[in-house]
Amino acid sequence: MTEWFGEHPWITFVLIFILITYVYNKVFRTRKLPVLKNAVIYLLLAFGSLMLLFFQIAGLPIVPSLTVAVVLMLMVRIRYFFQERSAKK
């Protein structure tokens, strides 16, 4: 899988950017920011994604690690959903 990510750097960059954006929006963003500040944040996320792309191409499992993080976050959200649903009954 690492070889495939190395052969397709644009797809890998987009995957990393999407996963990092999801993590940022669900964990670190506490309130809405003005448009310019939001643009700066996403530019910095893109720059960070570029750096992580280099690590991914070098052989580190960046995309699988981010995928595991997102899956764990989704599992927590599902758990909270069922807890709230059972508390309403």
Buried (B, 14 or more C-beta within 10 A) or exposed (E): EBEEBBEEBEEBBEBBBEBBBBBBEEEEEEEEEEEEEEEEBBEEBBEBBEEBBEEBBEEEBBBEEBEEBBEEBEEEEEEEEEEEEEEEE
